[in-house]
Amino acid sequence: MSEKRKITALLIAKPGKAAELETLMRGMVAPCRAEPGNLRWDIWQDRDDHNRFVLDELYKDDAAVTAHRATAHFQAYAAKVGELADRTPIVTRPFEVAD
């Protein structure tokens, strides 16, 4: 039985890099949502601190996460995001989740 995987990442734009970070993240939306194992890929912005973002990703299983990380769009994102933001990703598994 496969278990869904959720990735939640907090990104805080480095000074003067918020616009470039927004462009980078927006460029990820369509290709990530089109991945076969992706169930959700959303960007949230802190309502009070516009330099702070949350990526909310949901994948059907670990294989889908591995496939996501192997894509060209993720590799390009990973190579650039560290220059633009401090990033804290958390990969979780279901514990008590409503369907």
N, C-alpha and C positions, 0 to 999 in steps of 0.2 A: 504494500500500500504506500502510495506517495503522500508526502506531507507538504503542504504549501509552505513557502518561505516569504517572509516580509522583510524588506530592507527599509529602514527609516534612517535618513541621513540628515543631520543638522549641518548647514553650511552658513558660515558668517563671512561675508565679503570682506576682503582686506581693504584698507583705506583707498578710496578712489577706484576700486575694481568692481563695484556693484553692477554697473551697466554691462560690463564685459562678462561677468558671471551670469547675468540674466540671459544674455545672448547665447552663451554656451549651453545653459540648461534648456532653453527653448528649442535649441537645435537637437536635443535629445528626445523630445516628446514623441514625435512621429516614428522614428526608427525603433525606439524602445517599445512603444505600444504595438508595433507591428511584429515583434518577436513572437514566435509560436507559443512559447511558454509563459509569456507575460499576461497577467490578469489585470494589472493596474499600474499606472505610472503617472503620478500627479506631483505638481509642484505647489507648495503652500508658501506664502510670505507672511512673516510676522506683521500683524496689523499696526504695531507701535514702532517697530524697528525694521525699516524697509531694507536693511542690509542683512537680515537674517531670514533664511529659507529652510524649509523642510521638504525633502524628497520622500515621497510615500510610494513604495514599489511593492508589488505582490506578484509572486511567481508560483507556478503550479508545483514545483519541486526543486530539489538541489540541482538536478541536471539543467533545469531552465536557468538557474542563477549562473551556473558554470558557462552555459552557452551565451548568456548575456555578457559576461565578462570577457568572452573571447571575440565578441563582435568588433569590427573596425570602429564603429561609432563610440563604443565604450572605451576602447583603447585610446582614441583621440581625446576623449573627455578626461580620462584618468591622467593623461600626460599633461593636461593644461590646468585642471581644476586646482591643484596645489598652489599655483601662482596667483590664483584669484580669491581663494577662500580657505579658511580653516574649516576642516571637514571631519565630522564624527559619524561614521556609519555604524549601524547596529543591525545585525542579521538575526531574526528571531524565528521561532517555530510556534505553531499553535499550542496554546496551553489550555485556555478556556475561551473559545471563539464562537460567536453565534454565526449560523449560516445565513 
